[in-house]
Amino acid sequence: NLHTLNEDKTPNHMTMTLLSIASTMASAELQITKSRLNSGRNKFIAQNGYEALGRKKGVKETKDKFLLKHLDVTKLLNRKISIRNISAITNKSTSTVQRVKRMVEVV
């Protein structure tokens, strides 16, 4: 068992050292992961060009098409059910429900 305090309430230096080492290792691993991701992204851009990143042009749904896809959410919103309950009932994320709500309020 690791305890950060000794019985006399003073810091346990051995545990603090182990935690410090673990923290340093986690930080180093994060830096390596970021480096590998950036390297792969740069290689992709070099091979395919910057325009190949992100959503393709013309793929974005129209508001009407989006609302048709989420008619169940719209019906429940009209019945004044909470966003979290709608999310649970429809198995859709709260972000999706909020997006539908914003679009319905604008329409």
C-alpha positions in Angstrom: 0.0 0.0 0.0 1.3 3.4 -0.9 0.6 6.2 1.6 1.4 9.8 0.9 1.7 10.6 4.6 3.6 8.7 7.3 2.0 7.9 10.6 3.3 11.1 12.1 1.6 13.1 9.3 4.8 14.0 7.5 5.1 13.4 3.7 6.3 10.0 2.7 9.3 10.8 0.5 9.5 7.4 -1.1 5.9 7.6 -2.3 6.3 11.1 -3.5 9.4 10.1 -5.5 7.5 7.2 -7.1 4.6 9.5 -8.0 7.0 12.1 -9.4 8.6 9.4 -11.6 5.2 8.1 -12.8 4.2 11.7 -13.6 7.4 12.3 -15.6 6.9 9.0 -17.5 3.3 10.0 -18.4 4.4 13.4 -19.6 7.1 11.8 -21.7 4.7 9.3 -23.2 2.2 12.2 -24.0 5.0 14.1 -25.8 6.0 11.0 -27.9 2.3 10.4 -28.8 1.9 14.0 -29.9 5.1 13.8 -31.9 4.0 10.6 -33.7 0.6 12.1 -34.5 2.1 15.3 -35.9 4.6 13.3 -37.9 1.8 11.1 -39.5 -0.3 14.2 -40.2 2.7 16.0 -41.8 3.5 12.9 -43.9 -0.2 12.7 -45.1 -0.2 16.4 -46.0 3.1 16.0 -47.9 1.6 13.1 -49.9 -2.0 14.3 -50.4 -1.9 18.0 -49.9 -3.5 20.1 -47.3 -6.9 20.1 -49.0 -7.2 16.3 -48.3 -7.7 17.0 -44.6 -11.2 17.5 -43.1 -14.6 17.2 -44.5 -15.0 16.9 -48.2 -16.7 19.8 -50.0 -20.4 19.4 -50.6 -20.9 16.7 -47.9 -22.5 18.9 -45.3 -26.2 18.1 -44.6 -28.8 20.7 -45.1 -30.9 21.8 -42.0 -34.0 20.1 -43.4 -32.2 16.8 -44.1 -30.7 16.9 -40.5 -34.1 17.6 -38.9 -35.7 14.8 -41.0 -33.1 12.4 -39.7 -34.0 13.4 -36.1 -37.8 13.6 -36.2 -38.0 11.6 -33.0 -36.1 14.2 -31.2 -38.2 17.0 -32.6 -41.4 15.3 -31.5 -40.1 14.8 -27.9 -38.9 18.5 -27.8 -42.4 19.6 -28.7 -43.7 17.6 -25.7 -41.3 19.7 -23.5 -39.2 16.7 -22.4 -35.8 17.5 -21.0 -32.7 17.2 -23.2 -31.2 14.4 -21.1 -34.4 12.4 -21.1 -34.7 12.8 -24.8 -31.1 11.6 -25.2 -31.8 8.5 -23.1 -35.0 7.7 -24.9 -33.6 8.1 -28.4 -30.1 6.8 -27.7 -28.7 10.0 -29.2 -26.1 12.3 -27.6 -27.2 15.4 -25.7 -25.2 17.4 -28.3 -27.3 16.1 -31.1 -30.5 16.9 -29.1 -29.3 20.4 -28.4 -28.4 21.0 -32.0 -31.9 19.8 -33.1 -33.4 22.1 -30.5 -31.4 25.1 -31.7 -32.5 24.4 -35.3 -36.1 23.9 -34.4 -36.1 27.2 -32.5 -34.7 29.1 -35.5 -37.2 27.6 -37.9 
